[in-house]
Amino acid sequence: MNRNTAPDSKRLPDWLAWLEMLSPHEIDLGLERVRKILDRLALARPRRVIHVAGTNGKGSTVAMLEQLYAARNEAVACYTSPHVVRYNERVRVRGRMLSDAQIVASLRRVEEVRGDVPLTYFEFGTLAAFVAFAASDAG
C-alpha cells in the first residue's frame, strides 16, 4: 500500500489502513484544512445540527437525542468517535450504521477533492460522514 495513492479497493479495512498511514505527523488544531475540503465538496448545509461536546456522557446524550428525534419520525444522522468494535459504528443514519460500501464511497469522494491538503484520520472520517449525510434523507 502506497501512502501517496488512495487504495483502489472497495474494502473498508484497506481504506482505514491507508488513512492511518496518511495522517500528518505534526498536530495542527486549526479548521482550515477541513473548511477547504468542505468548500470543494460543496455539500448542502444540513437543516439542523446539534453538536455534543464535553468530557463525559457524550455517547449517552447522543443516543438519547437520536431516539427522541426518531420518535418524532425525524431523519437523524449521527457521527461519533471512537468506535468500539467496527468503524461503521461511528456513522449512523436513522439509527442504522452505514455499510462498508457507503463509507468507502464517501471516503473516495473526499479523496477525489482533497488534492494536496493533508488530513488526519479523524478529519478524513468526519468529512466522509458529512458526505454520507448529505447523500441521505437526513442531510
Summary of the structure (lengths in Angstrom):
residues: 139
radius of gyration: 15.1
end to end distance: 33.2
largest distance: 46.4
contacts: 340
relative contact order: 0.20
helix: 50%
strand: 6%
